[in-house]
Amino acid sequence: MQNTDIKVLVIHGPNLNLLGIREKGIYGTEDIESINKRIREEAEKLNIGVEIYQSNHEGEIIDIIHSAMGKYNGIVINPGAYTHYSIAIRDAIKAVDIPTVEVHLSNVHGREEFRAKSVIAPVCLGQISGFGGDSYLLGLRAVVLRLKQNNAFC
Ligand code: DQA
């Protein structure tokens, strides 16, 4: 697959619109506009297409995932708190069968016990967690790498 054929959908889940304001000690001071700018710059460097959405609503996130069918070949998603319990988002990712990477700004494995469990990660290529806004850029690179290798390990 050529990079120019690759289109990735980036989804920010609930409360991520408040980045830069919310719990700065955990999520840092970078706001979502700055992260989105860096995602677009990274996509340009990789010579791929990218679109970015944010939603605070589970059903809307599911609709966005469904709408990716036939339009995007990869998904990078930070499901926010839905990570830990949304079987519906997990099922949507499984249903559309588009290679997906789960990303988190914070290291979900070093925080409260409930955050270490992801119901989404098992249907993804993998999870990137703990690198702040860079987690999205790493997620983008990871999905492109796998698409080019055409070799998913799950
Ligand atoms: C988060 C981690 C989740 O546990 C939390 O509910 C969030 C943000 C992260 O990016 O670190 O909203 O997904």
Backbone and ligand atoms as CSV (ligand in chain L), in Angstrom:
chain,resi,resn,atom,element,x,y,z
A,1,MET,N,N,0.845,-1.214,0.000
A,1,MET,CA,C,0.000,0.000,0.000
A,1,MET,C,C,0.878,1.262,0.000
A,2,GLN,N,N,0.560,2.194,-0.888
A,2,GLN,CA,C,1.277,3.481,-0.926
A,2,GLN,C,C,0.754,4.388,0.192
A,3,ASN,N,N,1.626,5.236,0.736
A,3,ASN,CA,C,1.172,6.155,1.797
A,3,ASN,C,C,0.015,7.047,1.337
A,4,THR,N,N,0.058,7.447,0.062
A,4,THR,CA,C,-0.987,8.356,-0.434
A,4,THR,C,C,-2.364,7.680,-0.485
A,5,ASP,N,N,-2.389,6.324,-0.420
A,5,ASP,CA,C,-3.665,5.597,-0.403
A,5,ASP,C,C,-4.235,5.497,1.013
A,6,ILE,N,N,-3.426,5.882,2.001
A,6,ILE,CA,C,-3.827,5.657,3.396
A,6,ILE,C,C,-4.593,6.862,3.957
A,7,LYS,N,N,-5.772,6.558,4.523
A,7,LYS,CA,C,-6.571,7.612,5.174
A,7,LYS,C,C,-6.897,7.137,6.591
A,8,VAL,N,N,-6.524,7.945,7.569
A,8,VAL,CA,C,-6.708,7.544,8.964
A,8,VAL,C,C,-7.710,8.486,9.640
A,9,LEU,N,N,-8.600,7.856,10.395
A,9,LEU,CA,C,-9.589,8.593,11.181
A,9,LEU,C,C,-9.095,8.643,12.630
A,10,VAL,N,N,-9.003,9.854,13.177
A,10,VAL,CA,C,-8.590,10.010,14.577
A,10,VAL,C,C,-9.819,10.427,15.385
A,11,ILE,N,N,-10.080,9.703,16.478
A,11,ILE,CA,C,-11.251,10.002,17.313
A,11,ILE,C,C,-10.805,10.300,18.736
A,12,HIS,N,N,-11.205,11.460,19.223
A,12,HIS,CA,C,-11.015,11.806,20.634
A,12,HIS,C,C,-12.348,11.572,21.344
A,13,GLY,N,N,-12.324,10.826,22.416
A,13,GLY,CA,C,-13.534,10.558,23.176
A,13,GLY,C,C,-13.858,11.627,24.208
A,14,PRO,N,N,-14.680,11.259,25.191
A,14,PRO,CA,C,-15.237,12.229,26.133
A,14,PRO,C,C,-14.190,12.947,26.993
A,15,ASN,N,N,-14.476,14.217,27.222
A,15,ASN,CA,C,-13.695,15.108,28.084
A,15,ASN,C,C,-12.358,15.545,27.490
A,16,LEU,N,N,-12.031,15.029,26.317
A,16,LEU,CA,C,-10.737,15.389,25.725
A,16,LEU,C,C,-10.787,16.780,25.087
A,17,ASN,N,N,-12.011,17.306,24.888
A,17,ASN,CA,C,-12.143,18.704,24.464
A,17,ASN,C,C,-11.648,19.653,25.558
A,18,LEU,N,N,-11.523,19.141,26.792
A,18,LEU,CA,C,-11.071,19.999,27.905
A,18,LEU,C,C,-9.578,19.862,28.205
A,19,LEU,N,N,-8.849,19.229,27.294
A,19,LEU,CA,C,-7.396,19.121,27.496
A,19,LEU,C,C,-6.798,20.520,27.600
A,20,GLY,N,N,-5.824,20.656,28.483
A,20,GLY,CA,C,-5.209,21.969,28.704
A,20,GLY,C,C,-5.845,22.682,29.891
A,21,ILE,N,N,-7.075,22.246,30.247
A,21,ILE,CA,C,-7.800,22.835,31.384
A,21,ILE,C,C,-7.940,21.765,32.458
A,22,ARG,N,N,-8.222,20.543,31.985
A,22,ARG,CA,C,-8.599,19.433,32.858
A,22,ARG,C,C,-7.357,18.745,33.450
A,23,GLU,N,N,-7.345,18.524,34.753
A,23,GLU,CA,C,-6.305,17.736,35.441
A,23,GLU,C,C,-4.932,17.846,34.763
A,24,LYS,N,N,-4.406,19.077,34.782
A,24,LYS,CA,C,-3.144,19.344,34.055
A,24,LYS,C,C,-1.982,18.493,34.558
A,25,GLY,N,N,-2.024,18.151,35.852
A,25,GLY,CA,C,-0.953,17.331,36.434
A,25,GLY,C,C,-0.882,15.955,35.781
A,26,ILE,N,N,-2.017,15.496,35.252
A,26,ILE,CA,C,-2.060,14.164,34.618
A,26,ILE,C,C,-1.980,14.285,33.100
A,27,TYR,N,N,-2.777,15.222,32.539
A,27,TYR,CA,C,-2.895,15.273,31.071
A,27,TYR,C,C,-2.045,16.367,30.416
A,28,GLY,N,N,-1.372,17.186,31.259
A,28,GLY,CA,C,-0.507,18.235,30.702
A,28,GLY,C,C,-1.271,19.485,30.321
A,29,THR,N,N,-0.557,20.421,29.723
A,29,THR,CA,C,-1.141,21.739,29.438
A,29,THR,C,C,-1.491,21.914,27.950
A,30,GLU,N,N,-1.143,20.922,27.146
A,30,GLU,CA,C,-1.431,21.051,25.708
A,30,GLU,C,C,-2.931,20.875,25.449
A,31,ASP,N,N,-3.512,21.788,24.682
A,31,ASP,CA,C,-4.953,21.656,24.401
A,31,ASP,C,C,-5.189,20.834,23.124
A,32,ILE,N,N,-6.458,20.527,22.879
A,32,ILE,CA,C,-6.802,19.623,21.777
A,32,ILE,C,C,-6.463,20.246,20.410
A,33,GLU,N,N,-6.580,21.573,20.301
A,33,GLU,CA,C,-6.261,22.225,19.015
A,33,GLU,C,C,-4.786,22.022,18.677
A,34,SER,N,N,-3.937,22.146,19.707
A,34,SER,CA,C,-2.495,21.963,19.495
A,34,SER,C,C,-2.191,20.507,19.117
A,35,ILE,N,N,-2.842,19.569,19.795
A,35,ILE,CA,C,-2.621,18.149,19.450
A,35,ILE,C,C,-3.096,17.895,18.020
A,36,ASN,N,N,-4.265,18.439,17.672
A,36,ASN,CA,C,-4.794,18.223,16.312
A,36,ASN,C,C,-3.865,18.795,15.246
A,37,LYS,N,N,-3.275,19.955,15.552
A,37,LYS,CA,C,-2.326,20.574,14.617
A,37,LYS,C,C,-1.132,19.641,14.419
A,38,ARG,N,N,-0.654,19.064,15.529
A,38,ARG,CA,C,0.504,18.162,15.431
A,38,ARG,C,C,0.138,16.865,14.687
A,39,ILE,N,N,-1.107,16.407,14.885
A,39,ILE,CA,C,-1.553,15.202,14.152
A,39,ILE,C,C,-1.546,15.500,12.650
A,40,ARG,N,N,-2.079,16.668,12.275
A,40,ARG,CA,C,-2.140,17.024,10.843
A,40,ARG,C,C,-0.740,17.170,10.249
A,41,GLU,N,N,0.183,17.760,11.036
A,41,GLU,CA,C,1.570,17.914,10.553
A,41,GLU,C,C,2.229,16.540,10.362
A,42,GLU,N,N,1.952,15.639,11.314
A,42,GLU,CA,C,2.526,14.284,11.231
A,42,GLU,C,C,1.963,13.562,9.998
A,43,ALA,N,N,0.670,13.742,9.749
A,43,ALA,CA,C,0.035,13.101,8.586
A,43,ALA,C,C,0.660,13.634,7.297
A,44,GLU,N,N,0.949,14.929,7.294
A,44,GLU,CA,C,1.583,15.520,6.108
A,44,GLU,C,C,2.969,14.919,5.885
A,45,LYS,N,N,3.725,14.793,6.998
A,45,LYS,CA,C,5.075,14.195,6.905
A,45,LYS,C,C,4.985,12.772,6.369
A,46,LEU,N,N,3.966,12.043,6.824
A,46,LEU,CA,C,3.807,10.646,6.407
A,46,LEU,C,C,3.176,10.534,5.022
A,47,ASN,N,N,2.688,11.681,4.537
A,47,ASN,CA,C,2.044,11.714,3.218
A,47,ASN,C,C,0.756,10.875,3.187
A,48,ILE,N,N,-0.005,10.957,4.273
A,48,ILE,CA,C,-1.283,10.236,4.365
A,48,ILE,C,C,-2.402,11.257,4.618
A,49,GLY,N,N,-3.636,10.810,4.428
A,49,GLY,CA,C,-4.782,11.661,4.735
A,49,GLY,C,C,-5.239,11.426,6.174
A,50,VAL,N,N,-5.772,12.458,6.798
A,50,VAL,CA,C,-6.263,12.296,8.171
A,50,VAL,C,C,-7.501,13.164,8.394
A,51,GLU,N,N,-8.448,12.638,9.184
A,51,GLU,CA,C,-9.576,13.460,9.651
A,51,GLU,C,C,-9.714,13.233,11.137
A,52,ILE,N,N,-10.133,14.274,11.848
A,52,ILE,CA,C,-10.145,14.218,13.305
A,52,ILE,C,C,-11.535,14.604,13.833
A,53,TYR,N,N,-12.055,13.798,14.760
A,53,TYR,CA,C,-13.347,14.095,15.407
A,53,TYR,C,C,-13.193,14.002,16.917
A,54,GLN,N,N,-14.013,14.775,17.616
A,54,GLN,CA,C,-14.106,14.624,19.080
A,54,GLN,C,C,-15.575,14.523,19.432
A,55,SER,N,N,-15.908,13.598,20.345
A,55,SER,CA,C,-17.288,13.517,20.815
A,55,SER,C,C,-17.317,13.085,22.274
A,56,ASN,N,N,-18.313,13.625,22.973
A,56,ASN,CA,C,-18.519,13.238,24.377
A,56,ASN,C,C,-19.597,12.170,24.509
A,57,HIS,N,N,-20.093,11.657,23.352
A,57,HIS,CA,C,-21.261,10.774,23.381
A,57,HIS,C,C,-20.954,9.402,22.776
A,58,GLU,N,N,-21.270,8.388,23.520
A,58,GLU,CA,C,-20.955,7.013,23.096
A,58,GLU,C,C,-21.576,6.685,21.727
A,59,GLY,N,N,-22.882,6.982,21.582
A,59,GLY,CA,C,-23.587,6.649,20.336
A,59,GLY,C,C,-22.984,7.390,19.145
A,60,GLU,N,N,-22.588,8.644,19.381
A,60,GLU,CA,C,-21.996,9.433,18.294
A,60,GLU,C,C,-20.642,8.846,17.886
A,61,ILE,N,N,-19.876,8.400,18.875
A,61,ILE,CA,C,-18.576,7.771,18.568
A,61,ILE,C,C,-18.812,6.504,17.731
A,62,ILE,N,N,-19.840,5.755,18.084
A,62,ILE,CA,C,-20.173,4.530,17.330
A,62,ILE,C,C,-20.562,4.901,15.892
A,63,ASP,N,N,-21.371,5.950,15.737
A,63,ASP,CA,C,-21.753,6.396,14.380
A,63,ASP,C,C,-20.523,6.814,13.572
A,64,ILE,N,N,-19.592,7.502,14.218
A,64,ILE,CA,C,-18.366,7.946,13.524
A,64,ILE,C,C,-17.566,6.722,13.073
A,65,ILE,N,N,-17.475,5.723,13.951
A,65,ILE,CA,C,-16.738,4.486,13.598
A,65,ILE,C,C,-17.436,3.799,12.416
A,66,HIS,N,N,-18.772,3.704,12.465
A,66,HIS,CA,C,-19.501,3.066,11.346
A,66,HIS,C,C,-19.250,3.815,10.040
A,67,SER,N,N,-19.220,5.139,10.121
A,67,SER,CA,C,-19.079,5.951,8.899
A,67,SER,C,C,-17.677,5.815,8.294
A,68,ALA,N,N,-16.777,5.198,9.037
A,68,ALA,CA,C,-15.401,5.027,8.526
A,68,ALA,C,C,-15.321,3.938,7.460
A,69,MET,N,N,-16.349,3.071,7.418
A,69,MET,CA,C,-16.320,1.951,6.472
A,69,MET,C,C,-16.257,2.455,5.033
A,70,GLY,N,N,-15.269,1.958,4.299
A,70,GLY,CA,C,-15.120,2.339,2.904
A,70,GLY,C,C,-14.455,3.697,2.706
A,71,LYS,N,N,-14.189,4.417,3.822
A,71,LYS,CA,C,-13.607,5.760,3.694
A,71,LYS,C,C,-12.194,5.841,4.269
A,72,TYR,N,N,-11.956,5.068,5.318
A,72,TYR,CA,C,-10.650,5.112,5.996
A,72,TYR,C,C,-10.082,3.707,6.085
A,73,ASN,N,N,-8.754,3.602,6.007
A,73,ASN,CA,C,-8.143,2.288,6.199
A,73,ASN,C,C,-7.540,2.106,7.577
A,74,GLY,N,N,-7.546,3.133,8.399
A,74,GLY,CA,C,-7.031,2.982,9.753
A,74,GLY,C,C,-7.752,3.918,10.706
A,75,ILE,N,N,-7.778,3.531,11.986
A,75,ILE,CA,C,-8.390,4.380,13.022
A,75,ILE,C,C,-7.407,4.501,14.184
A,76,VAL,N,N,-7.294,5.718,14.723
A,76,VAL,CA,C,-6.579,5.948,15.981
A,76,VAL,C,C,-7.618,6.514,16.928
A,77,ILE,N,N,-7.819,5.851,18.054
A,77,ILE,CA,C,-8.883,6.293,18.964
A,77,ILE,C,C,-8.387,6.413,20.403
A,78,ASN,N,N,-8.742,7.553,21.023
A,78,ASN,CA,C,-8.610,7.674,22.473
A,78,ASN,C,C,-10.044,7.642,23.007
A,79,PRO,N,N,-10.486,6.490,23.492
A,79,PRO,CA,C,-11.887,6.389,23.917
A,79,PRO,C,C,-12.163,7.038,25.283
A,80,GLY,N,N,-11.161,7.687,25.904
A,80,GLY,CA,C,-11.364,8.297,27.226
A,80,GLY,C,C,-11.858,7.246,28.199
A,81,ALA,N,N,-12.780,7.636,29.063
A,81,ALA,CA,C,-13.282,6.701,30.083
A,81,ALA,C,C,-14.036,5.521,29.484
A,82,TYR,N,N,-14.551,5.680,28.242
A,82,TYR,CA,C,-15.237,4.545,27.601
A,82,TYR,C,C,-14.307,3.344,27.419
A,83,THR,N,N,-13.010,3.624,27.393
A,83,THR,CA,C,-11.999,2.558,27.307
A,83,THR,C,C,-12.302,1.418,28.266
A,84,HIS,N,N,-12.760,1.821,29.454
A,84,HIS,CA,C,-12.807,0.865,30.559
A,84,HIS,C,C,-14.116,0.078,30.641
A,85,TYR,N,N,-15.127,0.495,29.829
A,85,TYR,CA,C,-16.391,-0.245,29.950
A,85,TYR,C,C,-17.292,-0.276,28.717
A,86,SER,N,N,-16.915,0.408,27.630
A,86,SER,CA,C,-17.870,0.442,26.507
A,86,SER,C,C,-17.718,-0.766,25.573
A,87,ILE,N,N,-18.540,-1.767,25.844
A,87,ILE,CA,C,-18.576,-2.943,24.963
A,87,ILE,C,C,-19.140,-2.516,23.601
A,88,ALA,N,N,-20.008,-1.486,23.604
A,88,ALA,CA,C,-20.616,-1.026,22.350
A,88,ALA,C,C,-19.557,-0.437,21.406
A,89,ILE,N,N,-18.604,0.329,21.940
A,89,ILE,CA,C,-17.528,0.876,21.093
A,89,ILE,C,C,-16.609,-0.264,20.656
A,90,ARG,N,N,-16.330,-1.168,21.544
A,90,ARG,CA,C,-15.520,-2.344,21.171
A,90,ARG,C,C,-16.179,-3.094,20.006
A,91,ASP,N,N,-17.495,-3.337,20.133
A,91,ASP,CA,C,-18.212,-4.081,19.083
A,91,ASP,C,C,-18.197,-3.322,17.760
A,92,ALA,N,N,-18.288,-1.984,17.832
A,92,ALA,CA,C,-18.272,-1.171,16.602
A,92,ALA,C,C,-16.929,-1.329,15.888
A,93,ILE,N,N,-15.839,-1.294,16.644
A,93,ILE,CA,C,-14.497,-1.439,16.040
A,93,ILE,C,C,-14.370,-2.827,15.408
A,94,LYS,N,N,-14.855,-3.828,16.139
A,94,LYS,CA,C,-14.806,-5.199,15.614
A,94,LYS,C,C,-15.667,-5.303,14.343
A,95,ALA,N,N,-16.834,-4.665,14.361
A,95,ALA,CA,C,-17.778,-4.764,13.240
A,95,ALA,C,C,-17.214,-4.155,11.962
A,96,VAL,N,N,-16.570,-2.983,12.062
A,96,VAL,CA,C,-16.107,-2.326,10.831
A,96,VAL,C,C,-14.819,-2.954,10.312
A,97,ASP,N,N,-14.122,-3.671,11.192
A,97,ASP,CA,C,-12.921,-4.419,10.780
A,97,ASP,C,C,-11.875,-3.517,10.118
A,98,ILE,N,N,-11.649,-2.359,10.709
A,98,ILE,CA,C,-10.617,-1.431,10.223
A,98,ILE,C,C,-9.485,-1.446,11.258
A,99,PRO,N,N,-8.227,-1.670,10.848
A,99,PRO,CA,C,-7.122,-1.705,11.815
A,99,PRO,C,C,-7.104,-0.447,12.687
A,100,THR,N,N,-7.130,-0.670,14.002
A,100,THR,CA,C,-7.300,0.424,14.962
A,100,THR,C,C,-6.219,0.373,16.030
A,101,VAL,N,N,-5.739,1.562,16.416
A,101,VAL,CA,C,-4.792,1.670,17.533
A,101,VAL,C,C,-5.451,2.499,18.630
A,102,GLU,N,N,-5.403,1.998,19.855
A,102,GLU,CA,C,-5.944,2.729,21.017
A,102,GLU,C,C,-4.823,3.570,21.624
A,103,VAL,N,N,-5.108,4.838,21.874
A,103,VAL,CA,C,-4.080,5.699,22.462
A,103,VAL,C,C,-4.607,6.398,23.723
A,104,HIS,N,N,-3.677,6.697,24.617
A,104,HIS,CA,C,-3.975,7.458,25.840
A,104,HIS,C,C,-2.847,8.423,26.125
A,105,LEU,N,N,-3.220,9.606,26.586
A,105,LEU,CA,C,-2.196,10.577,26.986
A,105,LEU,C,C,-1.461,10.091,28.230
A,106,SER,N,N,-2.224,9.664,29.224
A,106,SER,CA,C,-1.620,9.218,30.485
A,106,SER,C,C,-1.276,7.734,30.398
A,107,ASN,N,N,-0.435,7.298,31.324
A,107,ASN,CA,C,-0.138,5.867,31.400
A,107,ASN,C,C,-1.234,5.199,32.224
A,108,VAL,N,N,-2.200,4.618,31.546
A,108,VAL,CA,C,-3.373,4.052,32.237
A,108,VAL,C,C,-2.985,2.862,33.137
A,109,HIS,N,N,-1.776,2.356,32.949
A,109,HIS,CA,C,-1.325,1.214,33.770
A,109,HIS,C,C,-0.666,1.656,35.070
A,110,GLY,N,N,-0.437,2.961,35.212
A,110,GLY,CA,C,0.213,3.466,36.423
A,110,GLY,C,C,-0.723,4.287,37.282
A,111,ARG,N,N,-2.033,4.191,37.004
A,111,ARG,CA,C,-3.000,5.023,37.733
A,111,ARG,C,C,-3.949,4.125,38.545
A,112,GLU,N,N,-5.198,4.530,38.721
A,112,GLU,CA,C,-6.149,3.701,39.471
A,112,GLU,C,C,-6.279,2.343,38.784
A,113,GLU,N,N,-6.581,1.333,39.590
A,113,GLU,CA,C,-6.663,-0.029,39.061
A,113,GLU,C,C,-7.683,-0.143,37.902
A,114,PHE,N,N,-8.818,0.582,38.023
A,114,PHE,CA,C,-9.865,0.426,37.008
A,114,PHE,C,C,-9.416,0.913,35.636
A,115,ARG,N,N,-8.387,1.798,35.609
A,115,ARG,CA,C,-7.938,2.319,34.311
A,115,ARG,C,C,-7.012,1.348,33.572
A,116,ALA,N,N,-6.474,0.386,34.291
A,116,ALA,CA,C,-5.549,-0.570,33.657
A,116,ALA,C,C,-6.298,-1.513,32.732
A,117,LYS,N,N,-7.613,-1.640,32.953
A,117,LYS,CA,C,-8.380,-2.561,32.110
A,117,LYS,C,C,-8.982,-1.792,30.922
A,118,SER,N,N,-8.708,-2.293,29.725
A,118,SER,CA,C,-9.352,-1.749,28.529
A,118,SER,C,C,-10.184,-2.849,27.893
A,119,VAL,N,N,-11.462,-2.547,27.641
A,119,VAL,CA,C,-12.292,-3.516,26.918
A,119,VAL,C,C,-12.131,-3.320,25.406
A,120,ILE,N,N,-11.452,-2.226,25.019
A,120,ILE,CA,C,-11.279,-1.882,23.598
A,120,ILE,C,C,-9.987,-2.499,23.040
A,121,ALA,N,N,-8.915,-2.460,23.823
A,121,ALA,CA,C,-7.586,-2.888,23.330
A,121,ALA,C,C,-7.580,-4.282,22.692
A,122,PRO,N,N,-8.345,-5.258,23.233
A,122,PRO,CA,C,-8.300,-6.589,22.613
A,122,PRO,C,C,-8.763,-6.633,21.153
A,123,VAL,N,N,-9.533,-5.629,20.700
A,123,VAL,CA,C,-9.951,-5.644,19.283
A,123,VAL,C,C,-9.112,-4.661,18.444
A,124,CYS,N,N,-8.038,-4.135,19.067
A,124,CYS,CA,C,-7.147,-3.206,18.364
A,124,CYS,C,C,-5.839,-3.902,18.007
A,125,LEU,N,N,-5.056,-3.248,17.136
A,125,LEU,CA,C,-3.713,-3.755,16.851
A,125,LEU,C,C,-2.883,-3.684,18.123
A,126,GLY,N,N,-3.090,-2.639,18.905
A,126,GLY,CA,C,-2.348,-2.464,20.151
A,126,GLY,C,C,-2.731,-1.168,20.817
A,127,GLN,N,N,-2.047,-0.898,21.926
A,127,GLN,CA,C,-2.363,0.289,22.739
A,127,GLN,C,C,-1.088,1.097,22.977
A,128,ILE,N,N,-1.192,2.424,22.863
A,128,ILE,CA,C,-0.064,3.313,23.180
A,128,ILE,C,C,-0.527,4.244,24.284
A,129,SER,N,N,0.206,4.267,25.387
A,129,SER,CA,C,-0.295,4.929,26.587
A,129,SER,C,C,0.846,5.597,27.341
A,130,GLY,N,N,0.671,6.886,27.671
A,130,GLY,CA,C,1.637,7.520,28.572
A,130,GLY,C,C,2.562,8.541,27.943
A,131,PHE,N,N,2.315,8.930,26.687
A,131,PHE,CA,C,3.238,9.851,26.016
A,131,PHE,C,C,2.592,11.205,25.717
A,132,GLY,N,N,1.573,11.560,26.479
A,132,GLY,CA,C,0.896,12.840,26.262
A,132,GLY,C,C,0.360,12.921,24.842
A,133,GLY,N,N,0.399,14.116,24.238
A,133,GLY,CA,C,-0.092,14.306,22.865
A,133,GLY,C,C,0.681,13.450,21.870
A,134,ASP,N,N,1.927,13.124,22.198
A,134,ASP,CA,C,2.740,12.288,21.289
A,134,ASP,C,C,2.131,10.898,21.111
A,135,SER,N,N,1.305,10.443,22.050
A,135,SER,CA,C,0.667,9.123,21.899
A,135,SER,C,C,-0.113,9.055,20.588
A,136,TYR,N,N,-0.749,10.176,20.198
A,136,TYR,CA,C,-1.521,10.188,18.943
A,136,TYR,C,C,-0.595,10.049,17.734
A,137,LEU,N,N,0.566,10.736,17.800
A,137,LEU,CA,C,1.509,10.686,16.672
A,137,LEU,C,C,2.085,9.275,16.550
A,138,LEU,N,N,2.386,8.672,17.704
A,138,LEU,CA,C,2.888,7.294,17.698
A,138,LEU,C,C,1.809,6.346,17.179
A,139,GLY,N,N,0.560,6.616,17.551
A,139,GLY,CA,C,-0.567,5.796,17.089
A,139,GLY,C,C,-0.713,5.871,15.577
A,140,LEU,N,N,-0.560,7.080,15.058
A,140,LEU,CA,C,-0.646,7.294,13.611
A,140,LEU,C,C,0.459,6.504,12.904
A,141,ARG,N,N,1.674,6.614,13.431
A,141,ARG,CA,C,2.815,5.894,12.838
A,141,ARG,C,C,2.597,4.388,12.910
A,142,ALA,N,N,2.061,3.925,14.037
A,142,ALA,CA,C,1.867,2.479,14.237
A,142,ALA,C,C,0.861,1.928,13.230
A,143,VAL,N,N,-0.242,2.639,13.032
A,143,VAL,CA,C,-1.266,2.117,12.125
A,143,VAL,C,C,-0.748,2.141,10.676
A,144,VAL,N,N,0.014,3.177,10.327
A,144,VAL,CA,C,0.582,3.267,8.968
A,144,VAL,C,C,1.575,2.125,8.740
A,145,LEU,N,N,2.412,1.876,9.737
A,145,LEU,CA,C,3.391,0.785,9.657
A,145,LEU,C,C,2.701,-0.537,9.374
A,146,ARG,N,N,1.657,-0.826,10.134
A,146,ARG,CA,C,0.952,-2.100,9.974
A,146,ARG,C,C,0.239,-2.182,8.619
A,147,LEU,N,N,-0.352,-1.053,8.187
A,147,LEU,CA,C,-1.050,-1.064,6.899
A,147,LEU,C,C,-0.063,-1.336,5.771
A,148,LYS,N,N,1.141,-0.766,5.910
A,148,LYS,CA,C,2.147,-0.958,4.863
A,148,LYS,C,C,2.694,-2.378,4.872
A,149,GLN,N,N,2.775,-2.945,6.075
A,149,GLN,CA,C,3.263,-4.334,6.171
A,149,GLN,C,C,2.147,-5.315,5.862
A,150,ASN,N,N,0.909,-4.797,5.904
A,150,ASN,CA,C,-0.271,-5.640,5.724
A,150,ASN,C,C,-0.200,-6.849,6.635
A,151,ASN,N,N,0.153,-6.593,7.893
A,151,ASN,CA,C,0.511,-7.688,8.788
A,151,ASN,C,C,0.083,-7.336,10.214
A,152,ALA,N,N,-1.178,-7.596,10.518
A,152,ALA,CA,C,-1.668,-7.305,11.862
A,152,ALA,C,C,-1.461,-8.527,12.754
A,153,PHE,N,N,-1.007,-8.275,13.976
A,153,PHE,CA,C,-0.693,-9.392,14.865
A,153,PHE,C,C,-1.849,-9.765,15.787
A,154,CYS,N,N,-3.061,-9.453,15.382
A,154,CYS,CA,C,-4.192,-9.955,16.164
A,154,CYS,C,C,-5.368,-10.207,15.255
L,1,DQA,C1,C,-7.437,8.810,29.014
L,1,DQA,C2,C,-7.381,7.841,30.196
L,1,DQA,C3,C,-8.779,7.479,30.683
L,1,DQA,O1,O,-8.698,6.608,31.807
L,1,DQA,C4,C,-9.531,8.731,31.103
L,1,DQA,O2,O,-10.846,8.412,31.482
L,1,DQA,C5,C,-9.505,9.796,30.063
L,1,DQA,C6,C,-8.260,10.048,29.341
L,1,DQA,C7,C,-6.030,9.271,28.572
L,1,DQA,O3,O,-5.898,9.743,27.443
L,1,DQA,O4,O,-5.077,9.198,29.352
L,1,DQA,O5,O,-10.475,10.491,29.854
L,1,DQA,O6,O,-8.036,8.140,27.914
